[in-house]
């Protein structure tokens, strides 16, 4: 219940991890885009079906709220800049200056 920090890695440019969110398992994919120097995140359901095409990780902006679909996790993700610089994540900053927070359904409704 509440806010959950998703463990991130800064040592890989392309990786995925399985997480349990609001009682369901999802696969989060992270990819560094060298062309625009930014991180992109995708979401797949437990069967491996992509439910969110890669979306740019932007600081202090909910990733799902404007795109709400029934297949999405019921909460939302926010990219948090722990240094309060207001800068989007750089190549080596995931899990360091940049944290990914999941606000579960109860947190959003509270």
C-alpha positions as CSV (number, residue, x, y, z in Angstrom):
1,X,0.0,0.0,0.0
2,X,1.2,3.5,-0.7
3,X,4.4,4.5,-2.5
4,X,6.9,1.9,-3.8
5,X,10.4,2.5,-5.0
6,X,11.2,0.4,-8.1
7,X,14.8,-0.8,-8.1
8,X,16.7,0.7,-11.0
9,X,20.1,0.0,-12.6
10,X,22.5,2.4,-14.1
11,X,25.1,-0.1,-15.4
12,X,23.0,-1.4,-18.3
13,X,21.6,0.5,-21.3
14,X,18.8,-2.0,-21.9
15,X,17.2,-4.2,-19.3
16,X,13.9,-5.4,-17.8
17,X,12.6,-6.4,-14.4
18,X,9.5,-8.1,-13.1
19,X,7.6,-6.2,-10.4
20,X,4.4,-6.9,-8.4
21,X,2.1,-3.9,-8.5
22,X,-1.4,-3.9,-6.9
23,X,-1.4,-7.7,-6.8
24,X,-0.4,-8.3,-10.5
25,X,3.0,-8.9,-12.0
26,X,4.3,-6.7,-14.8
27,X,7.6,-6.5,-16.7
28,X,9.1,-3.0,-16.9
29,X,11.6,-2.4,-19.7
30,X,14.2,0.3,-19.6
31,X,16.2,1.5,-22.6
32,X,18.8,4.3,-23.0
33,X,18.3,6.1,-26.3
34,X,21.6,7.4,-27.5
35,X,20.0,9.6,-30.2
36,X,18.1,11.8,-27.8
37,X,20.1,11.0,-24.6
38,X,17.1,9.9,-22.6
39,X,15.7,6.8,-20.8
40,X,12.5,5.1,-22.1
41,X,10.3,2.8,-20.2
42,X,7.8,0.2,-21.4
43,X,5.4,-2.1,-19.6
44,X,4.3,-5.7,-20.4
45,X,1.7,-7.8,-18.7
46,X,2.5,-11.2,-17.1
47,X,2.1,-12.9,-20.5
48,X,4.7,-10.7,-22.1
49,X,2.2,-8.6,-24.1
50,X,3.3,-5.0,-24.4
51,X,0.7,-2.8,-22.7
52,X,2.7,0.5,-22.8
53,X,5.0,1.2,-25.8
54,X,8.3,2.8,-24.8
55,X,7.6,6.2,-23.2
56,X,10.2,8.8,-22.3
57,X,11.0,9.0,-18.6
58,X,10.4,12.7,-17.7
59,X,11.0,14.0,-14.2
60,X,7.9,14.9,-12.1
61,X,5.4,13.8,-14.8
62,X,3.1,10.8,-14.2
63,X,3.8,8.2,-16.9
64,X,0.3,6.7,-17.2
65,X,-2.3,9.2,-16.1
66,X,-3.0,10.7,-19.6
67,X,-3.0,7.3,-21.3
68,X,-5.2,5.4,-18.8
69,X,-6.1,1.9,-20.1
70,X,-7.7,-1.0,-18.3
71,X,-4.6,-3.1,-19.0
72,X,-2.3,-0.7,-17.1
73,X,-1.4,-1.1,-13.5
74,X,-4.1,0.7,-11.5
75,X,-1.6,3.1,-9.9
76,X,0.9,5.4,-11.6
77,X,4.7,5.9,-11.9
78,X,6.6,9.1,-11.3
79,X,10.3,9.8,-12.1
80,X,11.7,11.5,-9.0
81,X,14.8,13.7,-9.1
82,X,16.2,13.2,-5.5
83,X,18.5,16.2,-5.9
84,X,15.7,18.5,-6.9
85,X,17.6,19.7,-10.0
86,X,14.5,19.3,-12.3
87,X,16.7,17.4,-14.8
88,X,15.6,14.3,-16.7
89,X,17.7,11.2,-16.0
90,X,21.1,11.0,-17.5
91,X,22.8,7.8,-18.7
92,X,24.3,6.8,-15.3
93,X,21.6,8.2,-13.0
94,X,18.9,5.6,-12.6
95,X,18.7,4.3,-9.1
96,X,21.0,7.1,-8.0
97,X,19.8,10.7,-8.5
98,X,16.8,9.4,-10.2
99,X,14.3,7.1,-8.5
100,X,11.1,5.5,-10.0
101,X,8.2,5.6,-7.6
102,X,5.0,3.7,-8.1
103,X,1.9,5.1,-6.3
104,X,-0.6,2.3,-5.9
105,X,-4.3,2.5,-6.5
106,X,-5.0,3.2,-2.8
107,X,-2.5,6.0,-2.7
108,X,-4.0,7.7,-5.8
109,X,-7.5,7.4,-4.4
110,X,-6.6,8.6,-0.9
